[in-house]
Amino acid sequence: MSKIIEAEDLTKIYAGNLTAVDHVSFSVDEGTLFGFLGPNGAGKTTTIKMLTTLASITSGKASVAYHDCAKEPNEVRKSIGIVPQDLAVDDDLTGIENVMLAAKLYRVPESIARKRAEELINLVDLKDASKRLVATYSGGMRKRLELIVGLIHQPRIFFLDEPTLGLDIQTRAVIWDYIKRLNKEHNLTIFMTTHYLEEADSLCDSVAIIDHGKIRISGSPSELKEKVGGDVLEIDVTNGASLTEFFRSIQGVKEVKQTGSKYRIKIPRAEEALPTIFEGISAKGLKIREVSLNKPTLDEVFLEVTGRSLRDEPSGAEDSFQRMITSRRRL
């Protein structure tokens, strides 16, 4: 699978020696959904601004859609679509007028744009509202409109900044259904940021966590969860001889804690060890009273890697993704 986004030692230093991004290296496979995660002020927005040619690169290099970000910025811009965190559609225009305006900014011929606009409006179920002013739209409708505004020129890569932030659970699920369809049916590469880590866990093919300007860990969600500990198996057995040493002897077990007749066992892929565990307990003449299996989450990975909760962004270095909307006016 080819690498449609590549960053090698990508670095951004602002005036005053503020290093926002510090020798970051990663890649994104074409046609995949990539999650870029990190606390506020970690370097996410600055990295994306360099990838989308909205910020200069201090050192290192990056390519997007197989074009060098520093040497071929116009080609990069033609190849990407952007949906900023803050809604950027015009309330005083109708839905279809917003889409057609974006088409003009991207220099899509009107005859082609009209056909694409109708297809995209149908895709996100806005046909009945397409001729209404956006001022009458709900938050979910506006976000759906934002998605297709960023797709009118048929980009190869879609940058999404917090695409479901502030939406209710039902609307979030609908938005993600559209995003998954775009990714799978159109082979659209999606580069997203989100603070809803359960979304990244269930939807992303791969993720990277950045903190203090450095990539701390990357891989598929399952790989990341394995790296920080694995499954937690809790077993309550009838009273008898201690099973601590028996559990520790099982291949892969990382940690065993005993509290009375209850045991807490940390092990990657616990389901593979369950037959051995059950057979061993039975062989010692004990019976299981209760058993539970807890899978690790990306939230736990995030906290393990960053060691803290979210923090405020410093002014200047991590600007809003909203500025990216200006890229539409430069095409």
C-alpha positions as CSV (number, residue, x, y, z in Angstrom):
1,M,0.0,0.0,0.0
2,S,1.4,3.4,-1.1
3,K,2.2,6.2,1.4
4,I,0.0,9.1,0.4
5,I,1.2,11.3,3.3
6,E,4.8,11.1,4.5
7,A,6.5,13.3,7.1
8,E,10.2,12.9,7.8
9,D,11.8,14.8,10.7
10,L,9.2,17.5,10.3
11,T,9.9,20.5,12.5
12,K,8.4,23.9,13.2
13,I,10.0,26.5,15.4
14,Y,8.2,29.8,15.9
15,A,9.7,33.1,16.8
16,G,11.1,33.1,20.3
17,N,12.5,29.5,19.9
18,L,9.1,27.9,20.6
19,T,9.3,24.4,19.1
20,A,5.8,23.4,18.2
21,V,6.7,20.3,16.2
22,D,10.0,18.5,17.0
23,H,11.3,16.1,14.3
24,V,8.1,14.3,13.7
25,S,8.1,11.3,11.3
26,F,5.0,9.2,10.3
27,S,3.2,8.1,7.2
28,V,-0.4,7.4,6.1
29,D,-1.4,4.7,3.7
30,E,-3.6,5.7,0.7
31,G,-7.3,4.9,1.3
32,T,-7.0,4.6,5.1
33,L,-8.5,6.5,7.9
34,F,-5.8,8.0,10.1
35,G,-6.3,9.5,13.6
36,F,-4.0,12.2,14.8
37,L,-4.4,12.5,18.6
38,G,-2.9,14.5,21.4
39,P,-3.6,17.0,24.2
40,N,-4.3,20.6,23.4
41,G,-1.1,22.4,22.4
42,A,0.7,19.1,21.6
43,G,1.5,20.1,18.0
44,K,-1.5,18.6,16.1
45,T,-2.7,21.8,14.4
46,T,0.8,23.0,13.6
47,T,1.6,19.7,11.9
48,I,-1.6,19.8,9.9
49,K,-0.9,23.4,8.9
50,M,2.5,22.3,7.5
51,L,0.9,19.3,5.7
52,T,-1.7,21.6,4.1
53,T,0.9,24.3,3.2
54,L,-0.6,26.9,5.5
55,A,2.6,27.0,7.6
56,S,6.2,26.9,6.5
57,I,8.5,24.0,7.4
58,T,11.5,24.9,9.6
59,S,13.3,21.7,8.8
60,G,12.6,18.2,7.6
61,K,10.2,17.4,4.8
62,A,6.7,16.3,4.0
63,S,4.8,15.1,1.0
64,V,1.0,15.0,0.6
65,A,-0.7,13.3,-2.3
66,Y,2.8,12.5,-3.6
67,H,3.7,16.2,-3.8
68,D,6.4,18.0,-1.8
69,C,4.6,20.4,0.6
70,A,7.4,23.0,0.3
71,K,8.2,22.7,-3.4
72,E,4.7,22.0,-4.8
73,P,2.2,23.8,-2.5
74,N,-0.4,24.4,-5.2
75,E,-0.5,20.8,-6.2
76,V,-0.9,19.8,-2.6
77,R,-3.8,22.3,-2.2
78,K,-5.6,20.9,-5.3
79,S,-5.4,17.4,-3.8
80,I,-6.9,18.0,-0.4
81,G,-10.2,18.9,1.2
82,I,-10.5,20.5,4.6
83,V,-13.3,20.6,7.2
84,P,-12.3,23.0,10.0
85,Q,-13.5,22.6,13.6
86,D,-15.5,25.8,13.4
87,L,-18.3,25.9,10.9
88,A,-17.4,27.9,7.9
89,V,-20.5,27.7,5.7
90,D,-22.3,31.0,4.9
91,D,-25.6,31.4,6.8
92,D,-26.9,33.9,4.2
93,L,-26.7,31.4,1.4
94,T,-28.7,28.2,0.7
95,G,-27.1,24.8,1.0
96,I,-26.7,24.4,-2.7
97,E,-25.3,27.9,-3.1
98,N,-22.6,27.1,-0.5
99,V,-21.5,24.0,-2.4
100,M,-21.5,25.9,-5.7
101,L,-19.5,28.7,-4.2
102,A,-16.9,26.2,-3.0
103,A,-16.8,24.7,-6.5
104,K,-16.0,28.2,-8.0
105,L,-13.2,28.7,-5.5
106,Y,-11.7,25.3,-6.5
107,R,-12.3,26.2,-10.2
108,V,-14.5,23.3,-10.9
109,P,-16.4,23.9,-14.2
110,E,-20.0,24.7,-13.4
111,S,-21.6,21.9,-15.5
112,I,-19.4,19.4,-13.6
113,A,-19.9,21.1,-10.3
114,R,-23.7,21.1,-10.6
115,K,-23.8,17.3,-11.1
116,R,-21.3,16.6,-8.3
117,A,-23.3,19.0,-5.9
118,E,-26.5,17.1,-6.5
119,E,-24.8,13.7,-5.9
120,L,-23.1,15.0,-2.7
121,I,-26.3,16.6,-1.4
122,N,-28.1,13.3,-1.9
123,L,-25.2,11.4,-0.1
124,V,-25.7,13.3,3.1
125,D,-29.5,13.5,2.9
126,L,-29.8,17.2,2.4
127,K,-31.8,17.2,-0.8
128,D,-35.0,18.5,0.8
129,A,-33.1,21.3,2.6
130,S,-30.7,22.2,-0.2
131,K,-32.6,25.4,-1.2
132,R,-33.1,26.6,2.3
133,L,-30.9,29.2,3.9
134,V,-28.2,27.6,6.1
135,A,-29.3,29.9,8.9
136,T,-32.3,27.5,9.3
137,Y,-30.1,24.4,9.5
138,S,-29.4,22.4,12.7
139,G,-25.8,21.9,13.9
140,G,-25.8,18.4,12.4
141,M,-27.1,19.6,9.0
142,R,-24.4,22.3,9.0
143,K,-21.7,19.7,9.6
144,R,-23.0,17.5,6.9
145,L,-23.0,20.5,4.5
146,E,-19.4,21.2,5.6
147,L,-18.4,17.7,4.6
148,I,-19.6,18.0,1.0
149,V,-18.3,21.5,0.6
150,G,-14.9,20.1,1.2
151,L,-15.5,17.3,-1.3
152,I,-16.8,19.2,-4.3
153,H,-13.4,19.2,-6.1
154,Q,-12.9,15.4,-5.5
155,P,-9.8,15.6,-3.3
156,R,-7.6,12.6,-2.7
157,I,-7.2,13.4,1.0
158,F,-9.7,14.8,3.4
159,F,-8.5,16.7,6.6
160,L,-11.1,16.7,9.3
161,D,-10.6,18.6,12.5
162,E,-12.9,17.4,15.3
163,P,-15.7,16.5,12.8
164,T,-18.3,15.6,15.5
165,L,-17.4,18.0,18.3
166,G,-20.4,19.3,20.1
167,L,-22.9,17.1,18.3
168,D,-25.3,14.7,20.1
169,I,-24.6,11.0,20.1
170,Q,-27.2,10.2,17.3
171,T,-25.9,13.0,15.0
172,R,-22.3,11.9,15.7
173,A,-23.2,8.3,14.6
174,V,-24.8,9.7,11.4
175,I,-21.8,11.8,10.5
176,W,-19.4,8.9,11.0
177,D,-21.6,6.7,8.8
178,Y,-21.0,9.2,6.0
179,I,-17.3,9.5,6.7
180,K,-16.9,5.7,6.6
181,R,-18.8,5.5,3.3
182,L,-16.6,8.1,1.8
183,N,-13.5,6.3,3.0
184,K,-14.6,2.8,1.9
185,E,-16.6,3.5,-1.2
186,H,-14.5,6.2,-2.7
187,N,-11.0,5.1,-1.4
188,L,-10.7,8.6,0.2
189,T,-7.8,9.0,2.6
190,I,-9.0,10.7,5.7
191,F,-6.7,12.4,8.2
192,M,-8.7,13.4,11.3
193,T,-8.2,14.8,14.8
194,T,-10.7,14.0,17.6
195,H,-11.0,14.1,21.3
196,Y,-13.6,11.4,21.2
197,L,-11.1,8.6,21.6
198,E,-13.7,5.9,21.3
199,E,-14.3,7.1,17.8
200,A,-10.7,6.8,16.8
201,D,-10.6,3.4,18.5
202,S,-13.5,2.0,16.5
203,L,-13.0,3.8,13.2
204,C,-9.4,4.5,12.5
205,D,-7.1,2.1,10.7
206,S,-4.1,3.6,12.4
207,V,-3.4,6.4,14.9
208,A,-0.5,8.5,16.2
209,I,-0.4,10.3,19.5
210,I,1.6,13.5,19.6
211,D,2.7,15.3,22.8
212,H,5.1,18.2,23.3
213,G,5.7,18.2,19.5
214,K,6.9,14.6,19.3
215,I,5.1,11.4,18.2
216,R,4.9,9.3,21.3
217,I,3.3,6.2,19.9
218,S,1.7,5.1,16.6
219,G,0.1,2.0,15.1
220,S,-3.3,0.4,14.8
221,P,-5.6,0.9,17.8
222,S,-5.2,-2.8,18.7
223,E,-1.4,-2.5,18.5
224,L,-1.4,0.5,20.7
225,K,-3.6,-1.1,23.3
226,E,-1.4,-4.2,23.4
227,K,1.8,-2.0,23.9
228,V,0.4,-0.4,27.1
229,G,-0.7,-3.6,28.9
230,G,-3.3,-5.7,27.2
231,D,-6.5,-7.2,28.6
232,V,-7.5,-7.3,32.3
233,L,-9.0,-10.6,33.5
234,E,-10.7,-10.7,36.9
235,I,-11.5,-14.1,38.4
236,D,-13.2,-14.9,41.7
237,V,-12.7,-18.5,42.8
238,T,-13.7,-20.7,45.8
239,N,-11.3,-20.6,48.7
240,G,-8.3,-22.8,48.5
241,A,-4.6,-22.7,47.7
242,S,-3.2,-19.5,46.2
243,L,-3.3,-19.4,42.4
244,T,-0.9,-16.4,42.0
245,E,2.1,-18.5,41.0
246,F,0.0,-20.5,38.6
247,F,-1.3,-17.4,36.9
248,R,2.2,-16.0,36.6
249,S,3.4,-19.1,34.9
250,I,1.0,-18.7,32.0
251,Q,2.8,-17.3,28.9
252,G,2.2,-13.6,28.3
253,V,0.9,-12.8,31.8
254,K,2.3,-9.4,32.8
255,E,0.9,-8.8,36.2
256,V,-1.1,-10.7,38.8
257,K,-2.8,-9.1,41.9
258,Q,-4.6,-11.1,44.5
259,T,-7.2,-9.9,47.0
260,G,-8.5,-12.8,49.0
261,S,-10.1,-15.2,46.5
262,K,-10.1,-12.6,43.8
263,Y,-7.4,-12.2,41.1
264,R,-6.7,-9.4,38.7
265,I,-4.6,-10.6,35.7
266,K,-3.1,-8.4,33.0
267,I,-2.4,-10.3,29.8
268,P,-2.5,-9.6,26.0
269,R,-5.3,-11.4,24.2
270,A,-6.8,-13.0,27.4
271,E,-9.2,-15.1,25.4
272,E,-6.3,-17.2,24.1
273,A,-5.2,-18.0,27.6
274,L,-8.7,-18.8,29.0
275,P,-8.7,-22.5,28.2
276,T,-5.4,-22.9,30.1
277,I,-6.6,-20.8,33.0
278,F,-9.9,-22.7,33.4
279,E,-8.2,-26.1,33.1
280,G,-5.6,-25.1,35.7
281,I,-8.2,-23.9,38.2
282,S,-10.2,-27.1,37.8
283,A,-7.1,-29.3,38.2
284,K,-6.5,-27.6,41.6
285,G,-10.0,-28.6,42.7
286,L,-11.3,-25.0,42.7
287,K,-14.4,-23.5,41.1
288,I,-14.9,-20.2,39.5
289,R,-17.6,-18.0,41.1
290,E,-17.3,-15.0,38.8
291,V,-15.1,-14.0,35.8
292,S,-15.0,-10.7,33.8
293,L,-12.8,-9.5,30.9
294,N,-12.0,-5.9,30.3
295,K,-10.4,-4.7,27.1
296,P,-8.1,-1.7,27.1
297,T,-9.3,1.5,25.4
298,L,-7.5,4.3,23.6
299,D,-8.4,6.5,26.5
300,E,-6.1,4.4,28.7
301,V,-3.4,4.4,26.0
302,F,-3.7,8.2,25.8
303,L,-3.3,8.7,29.5
304,E,-0.5,6.2,29.7
305,V,1.4,8.0,26.9
306,T,0.7,11.7,27.8
307,G,0.5,11.1,31.6
308,R,-2.2,13.8,32.0
309,S,-5.5,15.2,30.8
310,L,-6.0,17.9,28.2
311,R,-4.4,21.3,28.6
312,D,-4.9,24.7,27.2
313,E,-3.1,25.6,23.9
314,P,-0.5,28.4,24.0
315,S,-1.4,31.3,21.9
316,G,0.3,31.7,18.5
317,A,1.6,28.2,18.0
318,E,-1.6,26.2,17.9
319,D,-4.1,28.4,16.0
320,S,-7.6,27.3,15.1
321,F,-8.1,25.0,12.2
322,Q,-10.5,27.7,11.0
323,R,-7.6,29.5,9.2
324,M,-7.4,26.6,6.8
325,I,-10.5,27.7,5.2
326,T,-8.4,30.4,3.5
327,S,-6.8,27.7,1.4
328,R,-10.1,27.5,-0.6
329,R,-9.6,31.1,-1.6
330,R,-6.0,30.6,-2.8
331,L,-6.9,28.0,-5.5
